[in-house]
Amino acid sequence: MTDSVARSPPASLLDGNLQDEISGTRRYALLAVFCLAQFLDSFNNSSLFSALPTLIVQLHMSESESTWLISAYQLTFASFLLVSGRIADVYNPKVSFIMGISCVGFICIGAGFLRSKIVLIVLRALCGIAACLTIPSALTLLVNIFIEPTEQARAIGIFGGCGAVGNVLGLIIGAIFVQFTSWPWVFWFAAIVALPLAGMCVFLIPKQEPRPGEEALSRSVKFKTIDSIGVSVLTAALILLIFGVTSGTSSGWGSATVLAPLIISVFLVTGFLYYETRIPSERAAVPPSIWFYKNFSVLFGVALLPHFWFTAVFTIYTNLFQAVFDWSAIVSAIHFLPVGIVASVVSCTGPLARIIEPKWIILTGEALLIVATILLALASSPNAYWPFVFPAFVVGATGAMLAFTHTNIAIFRTTPSRMAGTVGAIYNGALQLGSAVGIATVSSVESSVEKKSSRGFDGYEGRAAALWFMLGVVGMETISVLAFYRVGREVADEEEVSQMGNNTELRSSQVNADLKPGDTGQVEKRAAQSGDVTERDCNGG
């Protein structure tokens, strides 16, 4: 427990630049729109789990080919998030959001009419790129629309929770379409939701005033403030990393298909980090100082966990319910309902962060994940659903959503609002990276154990081994939060962070030399923001 100031989003989140005063009705209408977009991004991934068996048969796909319908979306979503974050920060987040949600709708319309597995995988990859435009821009708009601390915490929590709800309802809605209509409706449903949302946002989202010093900047000058080289290198590294990880199950971890992209990605990431220290921080895609914001690195690590747990559980139990227990798609999906219901409720716990230190909320969530994972590892038959699986779903969904919601809130407390798009991109990229790694590692552990088991795929030994592996990951994450999460004032102090980070970022003369005359106002704004934050903090927020 700490004082109330530490429980509120920092003053740096409260300096929005929207032109007009927004009514309460309009604010919550926008929150509903953004939540639907977040729901849709998750739905587009999870809804295909129920449709995969049908797609494999109708499109003549192998098991390894079918995994790309899931991983292609995750790969491009995670890789291009940082680009969309910079676009949301530098350009108009309204345009970015509308463009992304519109493209998702049109791509899904086309995907429903296709019967070519290769073209469908390509469209899934393009859909991931379009979807990633919506998240950072929505977060940028949220932190500027909801400026009251309690409302802001609640809005961010609900927004984040809709992703988990989309994961579960995607399974159920996808199963309904597969069982009662046909698999193309999985895509057409997404289009039916996305395109009207895009039209509504044209009128609902208010215009934004340019930031101080940016009024006279042309599009070409703004483009130069985007770290195109760094973003390109990092994007390539993430694509190769996720490709290598997701290929491990089908190609084998010792194959060149896996090792080559992983090794190259390590070199690219190293080169990217070095390059970021050689350019002015105002232009860096991931400013080196961002890792020195209090608890940012720890929170980034926590962000890898929630989607990892959800994806691993969905992957293991969708196959178990349908292929081993011989349950129908809709019956299997109904058994996941506790996860969706609990996730919806727990996503509304954002205001708790004003009362309880986020560290203890996150640790509580991780402790619940430990209990849930142990219960799942012990559930080996259909009769084990009520005594083991059901309570594990309830406890695990509670834990995952506590960690997700309060990590989401905490990471925006510790960073300035001008970086909201970039921070949102990094955070959601970590979520997707955790999901991609979860599919690859869990499937690899499960497959290797099943090969040695006498019962093979029909047995539970492989799935239990995968769950014990996941328990180890959750345990390590819990220890790291307990040891390295620092309790105290969370308001971002940019001057202190700059001193802790790379000293090259303090070379204001270099920054001023590279910026146009109108751009130099950003430097003064940073110093003014830092002083303003300190003053507001001393006055009680």
C-alpha positions in Angstrom: 0.0 0.0 0.0 1.3 3.5 -0.9 -0.1 7.0 -1.2 -2.8 8.0 -3.6 -0.5 9.9 -5.9 1.4 6.7 -6.8 -2.0 5.0 -7.6 -3.0 7.6 -10.3 -1.7 7.7 -13.8 1.1 10.3 -14.0 0.5 13.9 -14.9 2.4 13.2 -18.2 -0.7 11.2 -19.2 -2.9 14.1 -18.7 -1.6 16.6 -21.3 -3.8 15.5 -24.2 -4.1 17.7 -27.3 -7.6 17.1 -28.4 -9.3 20.2 -29.9 -12.7 19.9 -28.3 -14.1 19.2 -24.9 -15.5 15.7 -25.2 -18.8 14.8 -23.5 -19.1 11.8 -21.2 -21.4 10.0 -23.7 -19.0 10.5 -26.5 -16.0 9.3 -24.4 -17.7 6.1 -23.5 -19.0 5.5 -27.1 -15.4 5.8 -28.2 -14.3 3.4 -25.5 -16.9 0.9 -26.8 -15.5 1.3 -30.3 -11.9 0.9 -29.2 -12.9 -2.2 -27.2 -14.6 -3.7 -30.2 -11.5 -3.2 -32.2 -9.4 -4.8 -29.5 -11.9 -7.7 -29.4 -11.7 -8.0 -33.1 -7.9 -8.3 -33.2 -8.1 -11.2 -30.7 -11.1 -12.7 -32.4 -9.4 -12.9 -35.8 -6.8 -15.2 -34.2 -8.7 -17.4 -31.8 -11.8 -18.0 -34.0 -9.7 -20.1 -36.4 -8.8 -22.6 -33.7 -12.3 -24.1 -34.0 -12.2 -23.9 -37.8 -8.7 -25.5 -38.3 -9.9 -29.2 -38.6 -12.4 -28.2 -41.3 -9.9 -26.0 -43.1 -7.3 -28.8 -43.1 -9.8 -31.1 -44.9 -11.3 -28.6 -47.3 -8.1 -26.8 -48.4 -6.0 -30.0 -48.3 -3.5 -28.6 -45.8 -1.0 -30.5 -43.7 -0.7 -30.0 -39.9 2.4 -27.8 -40.3 0.7 -25.7 -43.0 -2.4 -25.2 -40.9 -0.3 -23.6 -38.1 0.6 -20.8 -40.4 -3.0 -19.6 -40.5 -2.5 -18.7 -36.9 1.2 -17.8 -36.8 1.1 -15.6 -40.0 -1.3 -13.3 -38.3 0.7 -13.2 -35.1 4.0 -12.8 -36.9 3.0 -9.7 -38.8 1.0 -8.3 -36.0 3.9 -8.3 -33.6 6.5 -7.3 -36.1 4.8 -4.2 -37.5 3.4 -3.0 -34.2 6.4 -0.7 -33.6 5.9 1.0 -37.0 2.2 1.6 -36.2 3.2 3.0 -32.8 5.5 5.6 -34.4 2.9 6.5 -36.9 0.4 7.1 -34.1 2.9 9.2 -32.2 4.1 11.3 -35.2 1.0 11.5 -37.4 -2.7 11.5 -36.5 -3.8 8.5 -34.5 -7.4 8.9 -35.9 -6.2 8.3 -39.4 -4.1 5.3 -38.3 -7.0 3.7 -36.5 -9.6 4.2 -39.2 -7.2 2.9 -41.9 -6.3 -0.2 -39.9 -9.9 -1.2 -39.0 -11.1 -0.6 -42.6 -8.3 -2.7 -44.1 -9.2 -5.5 -41.7 -12.8 -5.5 -42.9 -11.9 -5.6 -46.6 -9.3 -8.3 -46.2 -11.7 -10.5 -44.2 -14.3 -10.2 -46.9 -11.8 -11.4 -49.5 -10.6 -14.2 -47.2 -14.1 -15.7 -47.0 -14.3 -16.2 -50.7 -10.8 -17.9 -51.1 -10.2 -21.6 -51.5 -6.4 -21.4 -52.0 -4.4 -22.2 -48.9 -1.3 -20.1 -49.9 -3.4 -17.0 -50.8 -5.3 -17.4 -47.5 -2.1 -17.5 -45.5 -0.9 -14.3 -47.3 -4.2 -12.5 -46.5 -3.9 -13.6 -42.9 -0.4 -12.0 -42.8 -1.8 -8.8 -44.4 -4.7 -8.8 -41.9 -2.1 -8.9 -39.1 -0.4 -5.7 -40.5 -3.8 -3.9 -40.7 -4.9 -5.0 -37.2 -1.7 -3.7 -35.6 -2.4 -0.2 -36.8 -5.4 -0.1 -34.4 -3.9 -0.9 -31.0 -1.3 1.9 -30.5 -3.5 4.5 -32.0 -6.4 3.5 -29.8 -4.2 3.6 -26.7 -2.9 7.1 -27.7 -6.5 8.3 -28.1 -7.6 6.7 -24.8 -5.0 8.3 -22.6 -5.9 11.7 -24.1 -9.7 11.2 -24.0 -9.9 9.9 -20.4 -7.8 12.4 -18.4 -9.4 11.8 -15.0 -7.2 9.2 -13.2 -9.9 6.8 -12.1 -11.7 6.9 -15.4 -8.4 6.4 -17.3 -7.4 3.4 -15.2 -10.8 1.9 -15.7 -10.8 2.6 -19.5 -7.4 1.1 -20.0 -8.3 -2.0 -18.0 -11.6 -2.6 -19.9 -9.8 -2.0 -23.2 -7.1 -4.6 -22.3 -9.7 -7.1 -21.0 -11.5 -7.1 -24.3 -8.5 -8.8 -25.9 -8.9 -11.8 -23.5 -12.6 -11.8 -24.0 -12.1 -11.9 -27.8 -9.8 -14.8 -27.4 -12.5 -16.9 -25.7 -15.5 -15.7 -27.6 -13.6 -16.2 -30.8 -13.4 -19.9 -30.0 -17.2 -20.0 -29.3 -18.3 -17.9 -32.2 -16.0 -19.7 -34.6 -17.4 -23.0 -33.4 -20.9 -21.9 -34.0 -20.2 -20.8 -37.5 -18.3 -24.0 -38.3 -21.0 -26.3 -36.9 -24.1 -24.5 -38.1 -23.0 -22.6 -41.3 -19.5 -22.7 -42.8 -15.9 -21.6 -42.1 -16.0 -18.5 -44.4 -18.4 -16.8 -41.9 -15.6 -16.7 -39.4 -14.0 -14.0 -41.7 -17.3 -12.4 -42.8 -18.3 -11.8 -39.2 -15.1 -9.9 -38.6 -15.9 -7.8 -41.7 -19.4 -7.1 -40.5 -18.0 -5.7 -37.3 -15.0 -3.9 -38.7 -16.4 -1.8 -41.5 -19.3 -0.1 -39.6 -16.8 0.7 -36.8 -14.6 2.5 -39.4 -17.5 4.5 -40.5 -18.5 5.5 -37.0 -15.0 6.6 -36.1 -14.9 9.1 -38.9 -17.5 11.1 -36.9 -16.8 10.0 -33.3 -13.1 10.5 -33.0 -12.3 14.2 -32.5 -9.6 16.1 -34.3 -6.3 16.6 -32.6 -4.3 19.8 -32.4 -0.6 19.7 -33.4 1.8 19.4 -30.5 3.7 22.6 -29.6 6.3 23.3 -32.2 4.7 21.0 -34.8 2.2 23.3 -36.4 4.4 24.3 -39.3 6.0 20.9 -39.9 5.3 19.4 -43.3 4.7 15.7 -44.0 8.2 15.2 -45.3 9.7 16.7 -42.1 7.4 14.5 -39.9 8.5 11.5 -41.9 12.1 12.2 -41.2 11.4 12.0 -37.5 10.5 8.3 -37.9 13.4 6.0 -37.5 12.8 4.1 -40.7 16.2 2.4 -40.7 15.8 1.2 -37.1 12.2 0.2 -37.6 13.1 -1.8 -40.7 16.0 -3.6 -39.0 13.9 -4.4 -35.9 10.9 -5.5 -37.9 13.1 -7.9 -39.9 14.6 -9.2 -36.7 11.2 -9.9 -35.1 9.9 -11.5 -38.3 12.9 -13.9 -38.3 12.7 -14.5 -34.6 9.0 -15.4 -34.6 9.4 -17.4 -37.9 12.2 -19.4 -36.3 10.2 -20.0 -33.1 6.9 -20.9 -34.8 8.7 -23.2 -37.3 10.3 -25.3 -34.4 7.3 -27.6 -34.1 7.0 -28.6 -37.8 10.7 -28.4 -38.8 12.5 -29.4 -35.7 14.6 -27.2 -33.4 17.9 -28.3 -34.8 17.0 -27.7 -38.4 18.4 -24.9 -40.5 14.9 -23.5 -41.0 14.9 -22.7 -37.3 18.5 -22.0 -36.4 19.3 -19.7 -39.3 16.6 -17.1 -38.7 17.1 -17.2 -34.9 20.9 -16.6 -35.3 20.4 -13.8 -37.9 17.7 -12.2 -35.7 20.1 -12.1 -32.7 22.7 -10.2 -34.9 20.0 -7.9 -36.2 18.7 -7.0 -32.7 22.2 -6.3 -31.6 22.8 -4.0 -34.5 19.5 -2.3 -33.9 20.3 -1.6 -30.3 23.7 -0.2 -31.2 22.2 2.0 -34.0 19.6 3.4 -31.6 22.4 4.8 -29.4 23.9 6.6 -32.4 20.9 8.8 -33.3 19.0 11.5 -31.4 16.5 10.0 -29.0 13.7 12.1 -30.5 14.1 10.1 -33.7 14.8 6.6 -32.2 12.1 3.9 -32.8 12.9 2.5 -29.3 14.8 5.2 -27.4 17.4 3.5 -25.2 16.2 5.5 -22.3 12.9 3.7 -22.3 14.4 0.7 -20.7 15.5 2.9 -17.8 12.0 4.1 -16.9 11.2 2.6 -13.5 10.0 -1.0 -13.8 9.6 -0.8 -17.6 11.9 -3.8 -18.2 10.1 -5.9 -15.5 6.7 -5.0 -16.9 7.9 -5.9 -20.4 8.7 -9.3 -19.1 5.4 -9.7 -17.4 3.6 -8.8 -20.7 5.0 -12.0 -22.3 3.0 -14.1 -19.8 -0.8 -13.6 -20.1 -1.2 -14.4 -23.8 1.4 -17.2 -23.4 -0.9 -18.9 -20.8 -4.1 -18.3 -22.7 -2.7 -19.5 -26.1 -1.1 -22.6 -24.5 -4.3 -23.6 -22.7 -6.4 -23.0 -25.9 -4.0 -25.0 -28.0 -3.8 -27.9 -25.6 -7.4 -28.2 -24.7 -9.0 -27.5 -28.1 -7.2 -30.5 -29.6 -7.8 -32.6 -26.4 -11.6 -31.9 -26.4 -12.2 -32.4 -30.1 -9.6 -35.0 -31.2 -9.2 -37.1 -28.1 -12.5 -36.7 -26.1 -14.5 -36.5 -29.4 -16.5 -33.5 -28.4 -18.1 -31.4 -31.1 -16.7 -27.9 -31.9 -19.5 -26.1 -30.1 -19.4 -28.4 -27.0 -15.7 -27.9 -26.8 -16.1 -24.1 -27.1 -18.8 -24.0 -24.4 -16.3 -25.6 -22.0 -14.1 -22.6 -22.4 -16.9 -20.2 -21.3 -15.6 -19.8 -17.7 -12.5 -18.3 -19.1 -14.4 -15.6 -21.0 -16.8 -14.8 -18.2 -14.1 -14.5 -15.6 -11.8 -12.5 -17.9 -14.6 -10.0 -18.6 -15.2 -9.4 -14.9 -11.5 -9.2 -13.9 -10.8 -6.7 -16.7 -12.8 -4.1 -14.7 -10.5 -4.2 -11.7 -8.4 -1.3 -13.0 -9.4 1.1 -10.2 -7.7 -1.3 -7.7 -4.4 0.2 -8.9 -5.3 3.4 -7.0 -5.6 1.5 -3.7 -3.1 -1.4 -3.9 0.4 -1.3 -5.2 0.4 -2.9 -8.7 3.4 -5.1 -7.8 1.2 -7.0 -5.3 -1.7 -7.3 -7.7 0.6 -8.7 -10.4 2.1 -11.1 -8.0 -1.3 -12.2 -6.9 -2.2 -12.9 -10.5 0.9 -14.9 -11.0 0.3 -16.9 -7.9 -3.1 -17.8 -9.2 -1.6 -18.9 -12.5 0.7 -21.3 -10.6 -2.3 -22.9 -8.9 -4.2 -23.1 -12.1 -1.4 -24.6 -14.1 -0.8 -27.3 -11.5 -4.5 -28.3 -11.6 -4.5 -28.5 -15.4 -1.4 -30.7 -15.3 -3.3 -33.2 -13.1 -6.4 -33.3 -15.3 -6.0 -36.4 -17.6 -9.6 -37.5 -18.4 -13.0 -36.1 -19.4 -14.2 -36.8 -15.8 -11.5 -34.4 -14.6 -13.2 -31.3 -16.1 -15.3 -30.3 -13.0 -12.8 -31.2 -10.2 -9.7 -29.9 -12.0 -10.2 -28.1 -15.4 -13.1 -25.9 -14.4 -11.6 -24.4 -11.3 -8.3 -24.1 -13.1 -10.0 -22.1 -15.9 -11.6 -19.8 -13.3 -8.4 -19.3 -11.2 -6.1 -19.1 -14.2 -8.3 -16.6 -16.1 -8.4 -14.4 -12.9 -4.6 -14.6 -12.5 -3.8 -13.9 -16.2 -6.2 -11.0 -16.4 -5.0 -9.4 -13.1 -1.4 -9.6 -14.5 -2.5 -8.3 -17.9 -4.8 -5.5 -16.7 -2.4 -4.0 -14.1 0.7 -4.4 -16.2 -1.1 -2.5 -18.9 -1.9 0.3 -16.5 1.5 0.4 -14.8 3.5 0.6 -18.0 1.6 3.7 -19.0 2.1 5.3 -15.6 5.9 5.0 -15.9 6.2 6.6 -19.4 5.2 10.0 -20.8 2.1 10.4 -22.9 4.0 11.6 -25.9 5.3 8.0 -26.2 1.9 6.4 -25.7 1.8 5.0 -29.2 5.4 3.6 -29.0 4.8 2.2 -25.5 1.5 0.6 -26.6 3.3 -1.0 -29.6 6.1 -2.4 -27.5 3.6 -3.7 -24.9 1.3 -5.3 -27.3 4.2 -6.7 -29.3 5.4 -8.4 -26.2 1.9 -9.9 -25.8 1.9 -11.3 -29.3 5.5 -12.5 -28.9 4.6 -14.4 -25.8 1.6 -15.9 -27.7 3.8 -17.0 -30.6 6.5 -18.4 -28.4 3.7 -20.2 -26.4 2.4 -22.1 -29.4 5.9 -23.1 -30.5 7.3 -24.2 -27.2 4.3 -25.9 -25.8 3.7 -27.8 -29.1 7.4 -28.8 -29.2 7.4 -30.1 -25.6 4.1 -31.9 -26.1 5.2 -33.6 -29.4 8.6 -34.7 -28.1 7.0 -36.5 -25.1 4.2 -38.0 -27.2 6.7 -39.6 -29.5 8.1 -41.5 -26.5 4.8 -42.3 -24.9 3.0 -45.6 -25.7 -0.3 -43.8 -26.0 1.1 -41.1 -28.3 -1.3 -38.3 -29.2 -4.3 -39.9 -27.4 -2.4 -39.9 -24.1 -2.1 -37.0 -21.6 1.6 -37.3 -20.9 2.7 -34.8 -23.6 0.1 -32.3 -22.6 1.0 -32.7 -18.9 4.7 -32.1 -19.7 3.9 -29.0 -21.6 1.9 -27.7 -18.7 4.7 -28.5 -16.2 7.0 -26.5 -18.5 4.6 -23.6 -18.5 4.5 -23.8 -14.7 8.3 -23.3 -14.7 8.0 -20.2 -16.8 5.3 -18.7 -14.5 7.4 -19.5 -11.5 10.5 -17.8 -13.0 8.4 -14.7 -13.9 7.0 -14.6 -10.4 10.5 -14.6 -8.8 11.7 -11.8 -11.2 8.7 -9.6 -10.3 9.2 -10.2 -6.6 13.0 -9.4 -6.8 13.2 -6.6 -9.3 9.9 -4.7 -9.3 10.6 -1.5 -7.3 7.7 -0.1 -5.2 7.3 3.7 -4.9 6.5 6.8 -7.0 5.8 5.8 -10.6 5.5 9.2 -12.3 7.9 9.4 -15.2 10.8 11.8 -14.6 12.4 12.3 -18.1 15.4 14.2 -16.9 16.4 11.4 -14.4 15.8 8.7 -17.0 17.9 10.5 -19.6 20.8 10.7 -17.1 20.4 7.0 -16.3 20.3 6.1 -20.0 22.8 6.7 -22.7 24.6 10.0 -22.3 24.4 10.6 -26.0 20.8 11.4 -25.6 21.7 14.6 -23.7 23.5 16.1 -26.7 20.8 18.7 -27.3 23.0 20.5 -29.8 23.0 17.5 -32.0 19.2 17.2 -31.7 18.7 20.9 -32.5 21.0 20.6 -35.4 19.0 17.8 -36.9 15.6 19.3 -36.4 13.9 22.1 -38.3 13.3 25.4 -36.5 9.7 24.5 -35.6 10.9 21.1 -34.2 13.0 22.6 -31.5 10.0 23.2 -29.4 9.9 19.5 -28.6 13.1 19.8 -26.6 11.8 22.6 -24.4 8.6 20.7 -24.0 10.4 17.7 -22.6 12.0 19.9 -19.9 8.7 21.6 -19.2 6.8 18.3 -18.9 9.3 17.1 -16.4 8.9 20.1 -14.2 5.2 20.0 -14.6 5.0 16.4 -13.5 7.1 17.1 -10.4 4.8 20.0 -9.5 1.6 18.1 -10.0 3.0 15.2 -8.0 3.9 17.3 -5.1 0.4 18.9 -5.2 -1.3 15.5 -5.0 -1.8 14.8 -8.7 
